[in-house]
């Protein structure tokens, strides 16, 4: 069983909230709503694949402090359109706004997410630490029915820091009144959630559904959230 934890800190996207599926559903709606085939983008899968590549790259730039949030949001669509030989900045802004409006209303959770929260809620104090944006993350939690499980929601926006930086983890302790030894971080991103927590002196649960190979030794590693019922 290990330590007697009191505070469980969850990541949201890809850990509890199924970002891949929700984003794909959103892109599909945006693709249809703006009738992108009229601009020559006939293949939705190709459009989504190109968007995901640009989104990943720009998120990495955002995390490293090279670009601002607003730029990240519209440029991923602008660059996607450019790859399809469409230089249309106003359309990129429109797609971005539509995507951001629809995305947080999506409700697909990762398998066993709700069951795990239900299992843990009376034994521990549950919190979130997320690099997502304040308003968006709250909407996601409300629409998917999990907002009520968390005492504190620490966003990069509110803490003025970003995982994996130690500042956001220290801010989380200060905000919740928790201490390192009684806290554990549960997340899917090895370099962001797990190493961030490790260097901040916390225990970690690496949620690794794809069973990616790596050389690190997290406190716990699971490929399905249901396995955590054994841990907690």
N, C-alpha and C positions, 0 to 999 in steps of 0.2 A: 504493500500500500504506500510506503514511503512517508513523506511528510504529511502533517495534518494541515491541509490547506483550508483557508477560510474564504479566500477571494479567487474566483475564476474569471480571468479576463479573456474574452473571445474576440477574435477578428470577425468581421461581418462578411465581406465579399469573398466568395469561393470557399468559405468555411461553414457558415450557417446559411447564407443567402446564395442561391445558385446563380452566380453572376453570368456564367457562360450561357446558360439556357435563357435567362431573363434578357440578356443583351441581344441574343439571336432573335428572340421573339420581338423585341423592340425594333431592331434593324429591319425585320421583315415588314412590320407595320409602316415604318418610315419609307421603305422602298416602294410599298404599294401606294401609300398616301400621296407621295410626291411623283408617282408614276415615272420612276427613273428609266424604264425602258424607252420613254420618249426622248431621253437624252442619249440613247445608245447603250445604256447599261442593261443588257438583257438578262444576264445571269446573276441571280441573287447570291448564290454561293460564292461566286468570284468576287462580287462586291463586298460581302461580309469578310472574306479572307483578306482582302486588301486593307479594309478598314482595321481589322484586328492587328495587322502588322504595324500600321501607323500608330494605332492606339498604344500598343506596347512600347514602341520607341519613344513616343511623346511622354508617356507616364514615367519612363526612366529619366528623361530629361527634367520632368517636373520634380521628381524625387530628389534629383541632384541639384535642384535650385536654378536650373538654366532657363526655365520658362515659367510664366505665371499661369494660374488656373484658367483664365479666360482664353488664353492662347491655345492651351491644350485642347479645350473643348471644341473650338471651331476648326482648328487646323487639322485635326485628324480627318475631318470630312473634306476639307479643302484639298489635302494631299491625296485622299482617296479619289476624289473627282479628277484631279490632275493626272493620276495614273490611268484614268479612262479617257484622257485627252479632253477633259472638260474644265475650262478655266472660268469658273462661275462662283465668285466670292459670295454674292448675296445668297445663292442657293446653299452654299456650305454653311452659312450662318443659320439659314432656315432649317436645314437638316439637323444641325446641332441643337437648336432650340426644341424641335419636335422630339428628338431622341431623349433629351434631358427631361422633357415633360412626361414622356411615356415610361421611361425606364424605372423610376422609383415606384410606379404603380404595379409592377409585376410581382407575382407572389410565389414563384417556385423556390422552395427551400431545398437544401441538400438533404439526401436521405437520412432519416433519423434525427434531424436537427431539433425538431419540436420535442420529440421523445426525450432527447438528452437534456434539454432545458427543463422539461417537466421533472425529470429524474433528479436534477441537481438543485432545483429552486429552493427547496426547504432545508437543504443541508449546507448550502454555501451562499455567499453574496455574489451575484453575477454582474459583470460589467462588460463593456465593449471598448476595445481600442482599435480605431480605424483610421486609415489614411484618406478615407472618403470625405466628402464635404458635408458639413453639419445638416443643412436642410434636407439634402438628398438622402442621407443615411437614416434620418428619422422617418422620412416618408416610406422608405423601403421596409423598415421595421413595423410601422403601423399597418401598411397594406398587407404584409405577410403574416401579421398577427403575433409578432414576437416582442413588440416594444415593451410590454408589461413585465418581462422577465428581468430587465436590467435596471440596476440602481443608478449607475453612472455610465454615461456614454462619452468617451474621450475621443474627440476627433482631432485631426492634425490642425484643423482650422482653430479650434478652441484652445488647444495647447500651444499653438505657434511653433509646433515641431512636427516631426514626421518619423514614422518607423523607418528604418531601424535605429534612429538616433536615441541615445539614452535619455535625452530630455523628456520625450513623450512618456517613457516608462516612469521616470521620476515624478513627472506631473500627475500621472495616474495614481501613484502611491499617495501623493500629497492630497489629491482630490478625494480619494476614497478612505483615507486614513489607514490604509493597509501597510504592511511591511513585506519586504522581499520574501522572507522565509515562509510566509503564509499565502503567497501569491503564485499563480501559474498562468502562463500565456498559452492559449490554444489557437493555432493558426496554420494556414496552408503554405505560407511563403517562407521557405527555408532562410533565405538571405535577409528577409525583412522582419517577419514575426519571430522566428526561432533564434537566429543569431542576435537580433536586436535585444530580445529578452535575455539571452545567455550573457551578453556583455553588460547588461544592466544588473546582472546578478540574480535573475529569476529562473525558476524551473520552467520547462516548456513541454508542450505536447505538439509534435509535428503531425499534422493531418495530411497524409500523403496518399490520396486515393489512387493516383496513377502509379504508385510504388516506384517512384523515381529513385535511381541509385544515387548515393551521396556518401561523403566520408565523415559526416558529423555524427555526434552521439547525443541526440536530444534526450531529455529525461524520459519521455515516452514517445512512441511513434505508433500511429494507427492508420489503417487505410479506410476504415469506416467509422463514422461517429458512434455507432452502436457499441463499439469496443470500449468506449470510454465509460460505459456503465460499470465495467469491471474496475476501472481506475478510481472513479469517484463514487 
